[in-house]
Amino acid sequence: MGKYIDKEAFKVKVSSWVRIADNMLPPRTKATAGYLNSALASFEATKNGYDEAVLLNRNGFVCEGPGENIFLYKKGKLMTPPASDDILEGITRDLVMKLAEEELGIQCVEKSIARTELYNADEVFFSGTAMEVAPVVEVDDIKVADGKPGKVCLELKKLFADLTHGRNPKYMDALRPVYEK
Ligand SMILES: Cc1ncc(COP(=O)(O)O)c(C=O)c1O
């Protein structure tokens, strides 16, 4: 597929729509009905001039994008919301955590993230099959660090691209050929 959203760096807005909770309609499933919640958030963000939304969960913690997981990097620590914060446990999220640990020596902590942690992060980025690994450079009109894509994000973006294009023999198991070998 082509680019999911044709941007190199993303300016996002925390949505006024709240992410569906696990005891309403399990967000961990890619159920068509759940995407109405995502669509409302995306529509609100793009209509207001942002590239994408970030949804909080019902407890006010950072959850994810409408179709992508979210990571923060702060003072040498990588973090992402846990499954119990009503996220979809994306396969790209898993790979990003694995690549960070194995290739960059950075262990990712799964922890609840408050909204204002987004404003203070050194880096924020999305992960997802469609989005791949994509830097977030502004949240609610506030620049993330210097407002440029972060180093860790760009390293992970390259590692992920090499992996998905079969350029890294170490991770061939992560690929499923859809053509005859
Ligand atoms: C709500 C939501 N979160 C996260 C993701 C990322 O998941 P994956 O990495 O499996 O594509 C998706 C992908 O469709 C999604 O819809």
The ligand as a MOL file (V3000), in Angstrom:
LIG
                    3D

  0  0  0     0  0            999 V3000
M  V30 BEGIN CTAB
M  V30 COUNTS 16 16 0 0 0
M  V30 BEGIN ATOM
M  V30 1 C -6.7340 1.2470 17.0500 0
M  V30 2 C -5.4680 0.6750 16.5480 0
M  V30 3 N -4.3730 0.7170 17.3200 0
M  V30 4 C -3.1950 0.2230 16.9020 0
M  V30 5 C -3.0590 -0.3480 15.6410 0
M  V30 6 C -1.7300 -0.8890 15.2130 0
M  V30 7 O -1.7860 -2.2830 15.1350 0
M  V30 8 P -0.8330 -3.1160 14.1550 0
M  V30 9 O 0.5440 -2.7620 14.5090 0
M  V30 10 O -1.1950 -4.5390 14.4640 0
M  V30 11 O -1.2080 -2.7140 12.7790 0
M  V30 12 C -4.1740 -0.4220 14.8040 0
M  V30 13 C -4.0650 -1.0250 13.4900 0
M  V30 14 O -5.0150 -1.2740 12.7920 0
M  V30 15 C -5.4000 0.0890 15.2680 0
M  V30 16 O -6.4820 0.0530 14.4960 0
M  V30 END ATOM
M  V30 BEGIN BOND
M  V30 1 1 1 2
M  V30 2 1 2 3
M  V30 3 2 2 15
M  V30 4 2 3 4
M  V30 5 1 4 5
M  V30 6 1 5 6
M  V30 7 2 5 12
M  V30 8 1 6 7
M  V30 9 1 7 8
M  V30 10 2 8 9
M  V30 11 1 8 10
M  V30 12 1 8 11
M  V30 13 1 12 13
M  V30 14 1 12 15
M  V30 15 2 13 14
M  V30 16 1 15 16
M  V30 END BOND
M  V30 END CTAB
M  END
